[in-house]
Amino acid sequence: MSIRVKIKKPLEQLLEKREKEAYHRINLQVKVKKKADTDITDVFNQIRGINGVTTLRQEKAVADMGTFYLCDIVVKFLTKGVPLKQYVYNVLVNQINSEMEVRGVPGATVKMINWNSLDRAPKN
């Protein structure tokens, strides 16, 4: 067994652990139906409550589109070992789009995911 093999396994484990603990961020455009009778602040707080989400920042002023509001937000999150795209689709977007009151954000749907904005974020 060579030294390279002995070093490679702990290095891979360290990199894997580091990736699980890495913060990421992505820009989303969220549509909130006015019929849902939900305050935008409540929608943002429910998104903050999604497993792995650490912070949410509003990018621009909320646009009133007549029957719905359009919100550009930046979500900072920890994937906790889930691959990035899988986390974005299966956890973040799935829960925002869910109409179930228990685990979803009623009246909200993700209209656009800006994949170009996906990157590592500082811990602070």
ABEGO torsion letter per residue (X at the ends): XBAAAAAAAAAAAAAAAAAAABBBBBBBBBBBBAAAGBBAAAAAAAAAABBGBABBBBABBBBBAGABBBBBBBBBBBAGGBBAAAAAAAAAAAAAABABAAABBBGBBBABBBAAABBBBBAX
